[in-house]
Amino acid sequence: MNLKGAHPSVSWSQFATSKWGDMPKTNAIVPLERIESRILLIRGHKVMLDSDLAELYGVTTKRLNEQVKRNRQRFPADFMFQLTSDEATNLRS
């Protein structure tokens, strides 16, 4: 998978997803406000951080990233990108 702007010192937990792939189906209803509040605008794209997406699906961030890695063929090439060190720092401040 081509990770645009990848930075070798940034960990997997600092990935952002820009499109949706096949995720587990659930009967739980998540309030729209809870989803909308986690959408960020980064590099001109509306994205969700992997940690927020994992929480919405009720899995660990590690598990979400493992599944994305194992099933790369199910996701478009631009499904995710890695934040730069500066982007990650700006999100924390």
N, C-alpha and C positions, 0 to 999 in steps of 0.2 A: 504494500500500500504506500502510495506517495504521501508523505506527511509534509505539507507545505510549511515552510518556516521552522522546521524541526530544529531544536537546540539540544545537543547531546547531554547537557547538564540538567535538563528539566525532566522530572520523573513522569511516569505514565499517569499519575494522579492529576497531572496538570493538563490533561487533554480537554478539549471542548468539542462537543458534537454539534454539527450544523444541520444534519438531516436525520430522519428517523428510519431505522431498519426494523426487521422483525424482532419484536420483544415479547416476552411472555404475556399471555392474555390473563386478565384478572377481572373480577367482578367488582372490585373496590372502585369507588368513585372519588376522584381527586378533585377538590375544588379548583375551578379555573384560576382563581387568584393565586393559589399556591404554585401553579405552573407558571403563570405570567410573571410572578415576582422573581423567578429564577432565570428568566431569559435575559441575556446580556447582549449588547451590541459590541462586537469585537471585529475589527478589520472590515467593517461594513456588513457583517453577517450577524443575524440573530442566532445566538448559540446558547447551549446549556452546558455547564461544566459536568464532567463525568460523575463527580460526587453527588451533584444535585439530581441527575438522572437516575443514578443508582438508588438514591434514597426514595425517589418517587416509585420505583419498581420494587422496593423492599429487598434489595440485595446489596452486598458490599461493593465498594468501588473496585476493589481488586477482582471480584467475580465478574462484574460488568466488563471490565477491560479484558479479562481472560476470554470471555465469550466473543467479544468483538475481534480479538486477535485470532481465535480459532476459526471464526466464521467470516473472515475478510471478504470472501467471494460474495457474501450476501449483502454487502454494503457498497454504496457507490464510492469511487475513489476520493471524492471530496466530503465524505461523511464526517471526518474529524480532522482536526489539525492540532498541533502541539503549540502551546503558548510559549512565547519567548520568556526569558528570565524577567525582563522589564514588565511585560504584560502580567505575569504572575504576581510580581511585587505590587503593581498598581491595584490589582484586585484585592489584595490583602490590606491595603491602606485605606 
